[in-house]
Amino acid sequence: MVESVNIALTSFRSRACRGLKHNRPGVVHPKLSYPGGRVRDMPNLTRHQPATTPNDLGRLFVERANAGDVEGLVALYEPEAVLAFPSGNFASGHTEIRAVYQDLVATAPAFQAGAQEPAMISGDLALTSTRLVGGAVTVEIAHRQPDGTWLWAIDQPNILR
C-alpha cells in the first residue's frame, strides 16, 4: 500500500512540476499545477512593484513613503538588511526596519525625489546615491536577487551630518 502511494505521488510530482526550476532560493514560480498535469498561469498577487534596476529603489521609496505604505517600504530591503537612522542607531532585519518606518510615516512627512546618481554596478552589488532636496546625501548598497530584482542590503539615509 505504501509503495503504491509513493509511486502515485512520484507520478503526480513529475506531471505537475514539469518544466519548473526547483531549488533556486527566492524564486517564486508563476505556475500552479493541478492533478492531471494541467498547468495555468497565476496572476502577480504581490501588491508591490519590484525594483528591476538599483535606481528603482529610490523612486519606489519616495512613492511608498508618501503613501504611508510601511510594508511597501520594508519590501525594499533584504530580510537581514541594515538601516541607519538619524539618532545614530541601526535597524537590522525587517522587524526593526518596520518599526523605524512605522514611526516615520506616523509623522506624515512629504518626501521629494532628489538628484539620483547613476548606480555603480559590480556583479550582483550596486552602490546607489541621491542628493536630497534639503542637501542631505543618501548612500545604499543594493543586492541583485536570484529573480533579477534588486533590494537594499545596507541603507545610510544621510551621510552628511
C-alpha positions as CSV (number, residue, x, y, z in Angstrom):
1,M,0.0,0.0,0.0
2,V,2.7,2.5,1.0
3,E,4.7,1.6,-2.1
4,S,1.7,2.3,-4.4
5,V,1.1,5.7,-2.7
6,N,4.8,6.6,-3.2
7,I,4.6,5.6,-6.9
8,A,1.4,7.7,-7.3
9,L,3.0,10.8,-5.6
10,T,6.1,10.4,-7.7
11,S,4.0,10.2,-10.9
12,F,1.9,13.3,-9.8
13,R,5.0,15.3,-9.0
14,S,6.6,14.6,-12.3
15,R,3.5,15.6,-14.2
16,A,2.6,18.6,-12.1
17,C,6.1,20.1,-11.8
18,R,7.2,19.5,-15.4
19,G,9.2,22.5,-16.6
20,L,9.5,24.3,-13.3
21,K,13.0,25.0,-12.0
22,H,13.4,24.0,-8.4
23,N,16.0,24.5,-5.7
24,R,16.5,28.2,-6.5
25,P,16.1,30.2,-3.3
26,G,14.0,33.3,-3.5
27,V,12.3,32.3,-6.8
28,V,8.5,32.3,-6.8
29,H,7.2,30.1,-9.6
30,P,4.3,31.7,-11.6
31,K,2.7,28.4,-12.3
32,L,0.1,26.5,-10.3
33,S,-0.3,22.8,-11.0
34,Y,-3.3,20.6,-10.8
35,P,-3.8,16.8,-10.9
36,G,-3.9,15.5,-14.4
37,G,-0.9,17.6,-15.5
38,R,-2.9,20.8,-16.2
39,V,-1.0,24.0,-15.5
40,R,-2.3,27.6,-15.6
41,D,-0.6,30.9,-15.2
42,M,-1.1,32.7,-11.9
43,P,-1.5,36.5,-11.7
44,N,1.0,38.5,-9.8
45,L,-0.5,38.5,-6.4
46,T,2.0,40.9,-4.8
47,R,0.8,44.5,-4.5
48,H,4.3,46.0,-4.5
49,Q,6.2,46.6,-7.8
50,P,9.7,45.1,-7.6
51,A,12.8,47.2,-8.4
52,T,14.1,45.9,-11.7
53,T,17.2,48.3,-11.5
54,P,19.0,49.5,-8.4
55,N,17.9,53.1,-9.1
56,D,14.3,52.0,-9.0
57,L,14.6,51.6,-5.2
58,G,14.9,55.3,-4.6
59,R,11.9,56.1,-6.7
60,L,9.9,53.4,-5.0
61,F,10.9,54.6,-1.6
62,V,9.6,58.1,-2.3
63,E,6.3,56.8,-3.7
64,R,5.7,54.4,-0.8
65,A,6.8,56.8,2.0
66,N,4.5,59.5,0.7
67,A,1.7,56.9,0.6
68,G,2.4,55.8,4.2
69,D,3.0,52.3,3.0
70,V,5.2,50.8,5.7
71,E,5.0,47.2,4.3
72,G,6.0,48.6,0.9
73,L,9.0,50.3,2.4
74,V,10.1,47.2,4.2
75,A,9.7,45.2,0.9
76,L,12.6,47.3,-0.5
77,Y,15.0,45.6,1.9
78,E,16.6,42.2,2.1
79,P,15.4,40.2,5.2
80,E,18.7,40.9,7.1
81,A,19.3,44.4,5.7
82,V,20.8,47.2,7.9
83,L,19.3,50.7,8.0
84,A,21.0,53.6,9.8
85,F,18.6,56.3,11.2
86,P,19.1,59.8,12.5
87,S,19.6,59.0,16.1
88,G,22.9,57.2,15.2
89,N,21.4,53.8,15.7
90,F,20.9,50.9,13.3
91,A,17.9,48.8,12.5
92,S,18.7,45.3,11.4
93,G,16.2,43.0,9.7
94,H,12.6,43.5,8.6
95,T,11.2,43.7,12.1
96,E,13.4,46.6,13.2
97,I,13.2,48.3,9.9
98,R,9.4,48.1,10.0
99,A,9.4,49.8,13.5
100,V,11.6,52.6,12.2
101,Y,9.3,53.3,9.2
102,Q,6.1,53.0,11.3
103,D,7.5,55.8,13.5
104,L,8.5,57.8,10.4
105,V,5.2,57.6,8.5
106,A,3.2,58.4,11.6
107,T,4.6,61.9,11.3
108,A,3.3,62.1,7.7
109,P,6.4,63.7,6.2
110,A,6.3,64.7,2.5
111,F,9.3,63.2,0.5
112,Q,10.5,64.7,-2.7
113,A,12.7,62.9,-5.2
114,G,16.3,64.1,-5.2
115,A,19.0,64.1,-7.8
116,Q,19.9,60.4,-8.1
117,E,23.4,59.4,-9.3
118,P,23.6,56.5,-11.8
119,A,24.1,53.3,-9.9
120,M,27.6,51.8,-9.8
121,I,27.1,48.1,-10.5
122,S,29.6,45.3,-9.9
123,G,28.1,41.8,-10.5
124,D,25.2,41.4,-8.1
125,L,26.0,44.5,-6.0
126,A,25.3,48.2,-6.7
127,L,26.1,51.4,-4.9
128,T,23.2,53.9,-5.2
129,S,23.3,57.5,-4.0
130,T,20.9,60.5,-4.0
131,R,21.3,64.2,-3.1
132,L,18.1,65.1,-1.5
133,V,16.3,68.4,-1.9
134,G,17.5,69.7,1.5
135,G,21.1,68.8,0.7
136,A,21.4,65.5,2.5
137,V,23.1,62.7,0.6
138,T,22.0,59.0,0.8
139,V,24.1,56.0,0.1
140,E,22.9,52.5,-0.2
141,I,24.2,49.1,-1.3
142,A,21.7,47.1,-3.3
143,H,21.9,43.4,-4.0
144,R,20.5,41.7,-7.1
145,Q,18.2,38.9,-6.1
146,P,18.0,35.4,-7.8
147,D,15.0,36.6,-9.8
148,G,16.9,39.6,-11.2
149,T,15.1,42.2,-9.0
150,W,17.0,44.5,-6.5
151,L,16.8,45.0,-2.8
152,W,18.7,47.2,-0.4
153,A,21.2,45.4,1.9
154,I,22.6,48.5,3.6
155,D,21.0,51.9,3.7
156,Q,22.6,55.1,5.1
157,P,19.9,57.8,4.5
158,N,22.2,60.7,5.5
159,I,26.0,60.6,5.2
160,L,26.3,64.4,5.9
161,R,25.6,65.3,9.5
